[in-house]
Amino acid sequence: MWQSVGLTLLVIVATLVCALLFMLFGWYVVWQLFLSKFKFLRELVGDAGTPQAETQPSEPKDERTANAPSRSRPKTARQRVASPEST
C-alpha cells in the first residue's frame, strides 16, 4: 500500500518538475529570440546587459537632441502674421 502511495507522489512530483522545466526552457528561448529586444521588458526583469545594437545608436541620438535648438516646427508664411504692436 505504501509503495503505491509513494509511487503516485513520485509521479506527481516528477510531472510537476518536468512541466516547470519545460516552461522555463520555453521562456528562455522566447526571451532570447524575441522579448529581450523590448527595453520595457528588460527594465521589468532588471536585465542590466543591453544589446549593443541599441546602446550605440542611442548615444549619438542623445547628443543630437542636446544640440538641437528646439523641437517646434518653423512657422509658415500664413502663421507669421505681423503682430498688432508692430503696425
Number of C-alpha atoms within 10 A of each C-alpha: 6 7 8 9 10 11 12 12 12 12 12 12 12 12 12 12 12 12 12 12 12 12 12 12 12 12 13 13 12 12 15 11 10 9 15 18 15 10 14 11 13 16 12 8 10 9 11 8 7 13 11 9 9 11 10 10 10 12 10 11 11 11 10 11 11 10 9 9 8 9 7 6 6 9 9 8 7 7 8 9 9 9 7 6 5 5 5
